[in-house]
C-alpha cells in the first residue's frame, strides 16, 4: 500500500486511503499511464507527466456517484486501450463506465468496494 498525496488539493478533512499505479482506458486505442488515488471521498486518476503532455486526462469521481465496481474480461477490441488484461470497471450512477488496468486487481476491487458509502 502506498499512501502519497495527489497533485490535486484534498478537501478539508479528506484522507488518502490508498494509491496505485494505473492505466486509464481513455478509448479503445489509448490507455494513459499514471496513478489512481482512493480517498475517503473520491476515486481519482492522474496521468503521469509524459501522458499529461500527450493529452492524457485527469479523472475524478465522488464515491457517492459510484454504482458498481468490478472487473471486465480481456477485450481484444481495446488492444491498445488495456484490453489485453482484465481491468477494473467502475460504473457510475449515470450509467457511464470507466476502465483501469491495475496490478493486484481483485485486491483493488475489494479495497474500492469497502470504501463506497453504504447504500
Secondary structure, DSSP 4 states (H G I P E B T S, - for coil): -B----SSPPPTT--EEEEEEEEEEEETTEEEEEEEEEESSEEEEEE-HHHHHTT---EEEEGGGEEEEEEE---GGGGGGTTTS-EEEEEETTS-EEEEE-SSHHHHHHHHHHHSPP-
